[in-house]
């Protein structure tokens, strides 16, 4: 098992909260340490109108010093800027989002005019930007534009064999966010945290849930994951 080192740089939790407020996931978000990140997705984006249940739930979480990232899909670069900017504005106005989670981004998002315009708008509102290409083979320029890049989203089986490019060492681990599902037990959890640390991820979420919706609940070992990341996790040398 990896050991815990006092004073080590901490991995932060970045939790996709894709369950409707009122269930276990949202109740447990109150246990997140300050500085954690939460992705909120009321209706494949902010939806057509404000949802008071989300307003109350998000307010309670953000009061704990947790960053709220509103979900906006780029549909792999197919959506127009006006649509995405409208959703960004609604996340900010209705839910006081502190960041925007741009999902399904293409390999080179900064060459896509609509995505670049959306990022410029997000910056103008003083919100943070997270991009989710879900894999590491991306244009490094995207990492310059975004505050965070999800350079892995997938199963534990795929995670064990994924290679990360050497250019990631030019950035702080805070830049990279890993989302790993189908991680069956606490020993596998520790293996994922070790790999994440060694591959310079600064933000992580690990779950034993599986497809088609691995982000709809917390893992059965949630308390252990929270304990490990609260105390500062580093792999055994």
C-alpha positions in Angstrom: 0.0 0.0 0.0 1.2 3.6 -0.7 2.1 5.5 2.4 0.9 8.9 3.6 3.5 11.6 4.0 2.8 14.4 6.3 3.0 17.8 4.6 3.0 16.3 1.1 1.4 18.1 -1.8 -2.3 17.1 -1.9 -4.3 15.7 -4.7 -7.6 17.7 -4.7 -11.0 16.0 -5.2 -12.9 17.0 -8.4 -16.3 15.4 -8.2 -18.9 15.1 -11.0 -22.1 15.6 -9.1 -24.5 14.2 -11.7 -27.1 13.1 -9.2 -30.2 15.3 -8.6 -29.8 17.1 -5.2 -31.4 15.3 -2.3 -29.6 11.9 -2.6 -26.5 10.6 -0.8 -24.0 12.2 -3.2 -25.1 15.7 -2.4 -25.3 15.1 1.3 -21.8 13.8 1.3 -20.4 16.8 -0.6 -20.6 18.6 2.7 -17.7 16.5 3.8 -15.4 17.7 1.0 -12.4 19.8 2.1 -12.2 23.4 1.1 -10.6 23.8 -2.3 -12.3 20.7 -3.8 -14.2 21.1 -7.1 -17.7 19.9 -8.0 -19.2 19.7 -11.5 -23.0 20.5 -11.6 -25.2 19.5 -14.5 -28.9 20.4 -13.9 -30.1 19.4 -17.4 -27.3 18.7 -19.8 -26.2 22.2 -19.1 -28.0 24.8 -16.9 -31.4 23.9 -18.5 -34.1 26.3 -19.8 -35.0 27.8 -16.5 -33.6 28.1 -13.0 -34.1 25.1 -10.7 -34.6 26.2 -7.0 -33.5 22.7 -5.7 -30.2 23.1 -7.4 -29.9 26.7 -6.2 -30.2 25.6 -2.6 -27.9 22.6 -2.9 -25.2 24.5 -4.7 -25.4 27.4 -2.3 -24.8 25.0 0.6 -21.7 23.4 -1.1 -20.1 26.6 -2.3 -20.4 28.1 1.2 -17.8 25.5 2.2 -15.1 27.0 -0.1 -15.8 24.4 -2.9 -15.5 25.5 -6.5 -18.6 25.0 -8.6 -18.1 24.2 -12.3 -21.2 24.4 -14.5 -21.4 21.7 -17.2 -21.4 22.8 -20.9 -20.9 20.4 -23.7 -19.0 21.5 -26.9 -20.3 18.3 -28.7 -16.7 17.7 -29.9 -16.5 21.2 -31.4 -19.9 21.1 -33.2 -21.8 23.6 -31.2 -21.9 27.3 -32.0 -20.4 30.0 -29.6 -23.8 31.7 -29.0 -25.4 28.5 -27.6 -22.4 27.8 -25.3 -22.0 31.4 -24.2 -25.8 31.5 -23.3 -25.3 28.4 -21.1 -22.2 29.8 -19.5 -24.1 33.0 -18.6 -27.0 31.0 -17.1 -24.7 28.9 -15.0 -23.2 32.2 -13.6 -26.5 34.0 -13.2 -28.6 31.2 -11.8 -26.1 29.0 -9.9 -23.2 31.4 -9.2 -20.8 29.0 -10.8 -17.1 29.8 -10.2 -16.0 27.8 -13.3 -17.2 26.2 -16.5 -16.6 22.5 -17.3 -16.4 22.3 -21.1 -17.1 18.6 -21.9 -16.4 16.6 -25.0 -13.7 19.0 -26.3 -11.8 18.0 -29.4 -8.1 17.3 -29.5 -7.2 20.9 -30.4 -9.8 23.1 -28.8 -7.9 26.3 -29.3 -8.2 25.9 -33.1 -12.0 25.8 -32.8 -13.3 29.4 -33.2 -16.6 28.7 -31.2 -14.7 27.1 -28.3 -12.1 29.9 -28.2 -14.9 32.5 -28.2 -16.6 30.7 -25.4 -13.4 30.5 -23.4 -12.8 34.3 -23.9 -16.3 34.9 -22.6 -15.7 32.7 -19.5 -12.6 34.6 -18.8 -14.5 37.9 -19.1 -16.8 36.7 -16.3 -13.8 35.8 -14.1 -14.7 32.1 -14.0 -12.2 29.3 -14.3 -12.1 27.0 -17.3 -11.9 23.2 -17.3 -11.7 21.3 -20.6 -12.5 17.6 -21.0 -11.0 15.9 -24.0 -11.0 12.8 -21.7 -7.6 11.5 -23.1 -4.0 12.7 -23.1 -3.3 13.1 -26.8 -4.2 16.8 -27.1 -2.6 20.0 -28.3 -0.5 21.5 -25.4 -1.9 24.9 -26.3 -5.2 23.8 -24.7 -3.4 23.4 -21.4 -2.2 27.0 -21.7 -5.8 28.3 -22.2 -7.6 26.2 -19.6 -7.1 26.2 -15.9 -7.7 22.4 -15.8 -7.7 19.7 -18.4 -9.2 16.3 -17.9 -6.5 14.4 -19.7 -8.0 11.1 -18.6 -11.6 9.9 -18.2 -12.2 6.2 -18.4 -12.0 2.8 -16.8 -9.3 1.5 -14.4 -8.5 -1.1 -17.1 -7.7 1.6 -19.6 -6.0 3.9 -17.0 -3.4 1.2 -16.2 -2.2 1.2 -19.8 -2.6 4.9 -20.7 0.6 6.8 -21.6 0.9 10.5 -20.9 3.0 12.8 -23.0 6.3 14.3 -21.7 5.1 17.9 -22.2 2.8 17.6 -19.2 5.9 18.1 -17.0 6.0 21.7 -18.1 2.8 22.4 -16.1 1.8 22.2 -12.5 -0.1 19.1 -11.5 -2.9 21.5 -10.7 -3.5 21.7 -14.4 -4.5 18.0 -14.9 -7.7 16.3 -13.7 -8.3 12.5 -13.8 -11.7 10.8 -13.7 -11.4 7.0 -13.2 -14.3 4.6 -12.9 -14.8 0.8 -12.5 -12.1 0.8 -9.7 -13.3 -2.1 -7.7 -11.8 -1.9 -4.2 -9.6 0.1 -1.8 -6.4 -1.6 -3.1 -7.2 -0.6 -6.6 -8.1 2.9 -5.3 -4.6 3.2 -3.9 -3.1 2.1 -7.2 -5.1 4.8 -9.1 -4.0 7.5 -6.7 -0.4 6.3 -7.0 -0.6 6.4 -10.8 -2.3 9.8 -10.8 0.4 11.3 -8.6 3.2 9.9 -10.8 1.6 11.2 -13.9 1.2 14.7 -12.5 -2.6 14.9 -11.9 -3.5 17.4 -9.2 -7.2 16.7 -9.2 -8.8 13.3 -9.1 -12.1 11.4 -8.6 -12.2 7.6 -8.4 -15.3 5.4 -8.2 -16.3 1.8 -8.4 -19.4 2.7 -10.4 -19.5 1.6 -14.1 -20.9 2.7 -17.4 -23.4 3.9 -18.6 -23.4 6.5 -15.9 -20.4 6.2 -13.6 -20.8 9.7 -12.2 -24.3 9.3 -10.7 -23.3 8.2 -7.2 -20.3 8.1 -4.8 -18.1 5.0 -4.6 -18.7 2.4 -1.9 -15.2 3.3 -0.5 -16.0 7.0 -0.4 -14.9 7.5 3.2 -11.5 5.9 2.5 -11.0 8.0 -0.6 -11.9 11.1 1.3 -9.5 10.1 4.2 -6.6 9.5 1.9 -6.9 12.7 0.0 -7.6 14.9 3.1 -4.3 13.8 4.7 -2.1 14.2 1.7 -1.4 11.3 -0.6 2.0 10.3 -2.0 3.1 7.0 -3.4 5.8 4.9 -1.8 9.1 5.6 -3.5 
